[in-house]
Amino acid sequence: MNTTHERPAPAPVPASLYDRRGFLRATSGGTAAILLASLLPAGCAADYPQAAADGVALKALTAKEYAVLRAAAEALLVDVPVDPAAVAAEVDRELAAVGEPIRGDMKTVLGLLEHLTILGGHIRPFTSLPAAERLAYLRGWGTSRFRLRRGAFQAVKAFVYFFAYTQDATRPLTHFPGPWPERMKIPATPVDFGPIA
């Protein structure tokens, strides 16, 4: 008889959570998470100088949200030859383009990541933790028994990894030879469609 009490692996987060309807509202507790995030302190740019130091003109995120996203990218992209600041800036631009509710959901998640570190046994905010502790904290969200936390982790990870691995610097890792226009030249040929009536 097996007497160990191993926690079963959590169910994967369905891809449908990342559609245009947002991902927090599709999980149990999503509305409560949005309400909780609205009660968290906004933080001022002086407390989160990363965007200004990186020279990023933010389009969707606040200085605090950018700092949290950049800190998550630093933790997730160990040994990946990309600048976490560049990844965070790309995510900011994408969130500005995609709009609501995805933008609002991501902003909520970033606020929760910053201030709910007590759930991972830390008393300091996420951006104040060393990179290894940030990664362990993020992984804790990824393996949580709560679907909301797993979904939030998957969203942050998906954005960070997508915008990291679309950068040219990762081609040696992925063996991606580049888009076809870089590999072959197709000459422009004029086409005569005849008279247009």
HULIN-V434744 format. One record per pair of residues at least 12 apart in sequence whose ideal C-beta (glycine too) atoms are under 8 Angstrom apart, sorted by the first residue. I is the first residue (numbers start at 0). GAP is how many residues later the second one is. If there is no record, write none. Layout:
i=I gap=GAP
i=I gap=GAP
This chain:
i=6 gap=138
i=8 gap=134
i=9 gap=133
i=9 gap=134
i=9 gap=135
i=9 gap=137
i=9 gap=140
i=10 gap=136
i=12 gap=134
i=12 gap=137
i=12 gap=138
i=12 gap=141
i=16 gap=134
i=16 gap=137
i=16 gap=138
i=17 gap=84
i=17 gap=137
i=17 gap=140
i=19 gap=81
i=19 gap=82
i=20 gap=80
i=21 gap=78
i=21 gap=79
i=21 gap=80
i=21 gap=82
i=21 gap=83
i=22 gap=79
i=22 gap=82
i=22 gap=128
i=22 gap=129
i=22 gap=132
i=23 gap=77
i=23 gap=81
i=23 gap=84
i=23 gap=85
i=23 gap=124
i=23 gap=127
i=23 gap=128
i=24 gap=76
i=24 gap=80
i=25 gap=125
i=26 gap=120
i=26 gap=121
i=26 gap=124
i=27 gap=119
i=27 gap=120
i=28 gap=117
i=28 gap=118
i=28 gap=119
i=29 gap=118
i=32 gap=75
i=32 gap=79
i=32 gap=115
i=32 gap=119
i=33 gap=70
i=33 gap=71
i=33 gap=74
i=35 gap=76
i=36 gap=70
i=36 gap=71
i=36 gap=74
i=36 gap=75
i=39 gap=71
i=39 gap=72
i=39 gap=74
i=39 gap=75
i=40 gap=74
i=41 gap=20
i=41 gap=22
i=42 gap=19
i=42 gap=20
i=42 gap=21
i=42 gap=71
i=43 gap=19
i=44 gap=18
i=46 gap=16
i=46 gap=17
i=47 gap=14
i=47 gap=15
i=47 gap=16
i=47 gap=18
i=47 gap=19
i=47 gap=79
i=48 gap=14
i=49 gap=13
i=49 gap=16
i=49 gap=17
i=49 gap=20
i=49 gap=35
i=50 gap=12
i=50 gap=15
i=50 gap=16
i=53 gap=16
i=53 gap=31
i=53 gap=34
i=53 gap=35
i=55 gap=29
i=55 gap=32
i=55 gap=33
i=55 gap=36
i=57 gap=34
i=58 gap=33
i=58 gap=34
i=58 gap=36
i=58 gap=37
i=59 gap=32
i=59 gap=33
i=59 gap=35
i=59 gap=36
i=59 gap=43
i=59 gap=47
i=60 gap=30
i=60 gap=31
i=60 gap=34
i=60 gap=46
i=60 gap=49
i=61 gap=45
i=63 gap=46
i=63 gap=47
i=63 gap=50
i=64 gap=42
i=64 gap=45
i=64 gap=46
i=65 gap=22
i=65 gap=26
i=66 gap=60
i=67 gap=42
i=67 gap=43
i=67 gap=45
i=67 gap=46
i=67 gap=58
i=67 gap=59
i=68 gap=19
i=68 gap=22
i=68 gap=23
i=68 gap=41
i=68 gap=87
i=68 gap=90
i=68 gap=91
i=69 gap=14
i=69 gap=15
i=69 gap=17
i=69 gap=18
i=70 gap=13
i=70 gap=55
i=70 gap=56
i=70 gap=58
i=70 gap=63
i=71 gap=41
i=71 gap=54
i=71 gap=62
i=71 gap=66
i=71 gap=84
i=71 gap=88
i=72 gap=14
i=72 gap=15
i=72 gap=87
i=72 gap=91
i=73 gap=57
i=73 gap=60
i=74 gap=56
i=74 gap=57
i=74 gap=59
i=74 gap=60
i=74 gap=63
i=75 gap=59
i=75 gap=62
i=75 gap=80
i=75 gap=81
i=75 gap=84
i=75 gap=85
i=76 gap=83
i=76 gap=87
i=77 gap=53
i=77 gap=57
i=79 gap=84
i=79 gap=85
i=79 gap=90
i=79 gap=93
i=80 gap=88
i=80 gap=89
i=80 gap=91
i=80 gap=92
i=81 gap=82
i=81 gap=85
i=81 gap=87
i=81 gap=88
i=85 gap=81
i=86 gap=73
i=86 gap=76
i=86 gap=77
i=86 gap=80
i=89 gap=73
i=89 gap=76
i=90 gap=15
i=90 gap=68
i=90 gap=69
i=90 gap=72
i=93 gap=65
i=93 gap=69
i=94 gap=12
i=104 gap=50
i=105 gap=49
i=105 gap=50
i=105 gap=53
i=108 gap=43
i=108 gap=46
i=108 gap=47
i=109 gap=46
i=111 gap=40
i=112 gap=13
i=112 gap=24
i=112 gap=25
i=112 gap=28
i=112 gap=39
i=112 gap=43
i=113 gap=12
i=113 gap=13
i=116 gap=12
i=116 gap=20
i=118 gap=21
i=119 gap=16
i=119 gap=17
i=119 gap=20
i=121 gap=15
i=137 gap=15
i=137 gap=18
i=137 gap=19
i=138 gap=14
i=140 gap=12
i=141 gap=12
i=141 gap=15
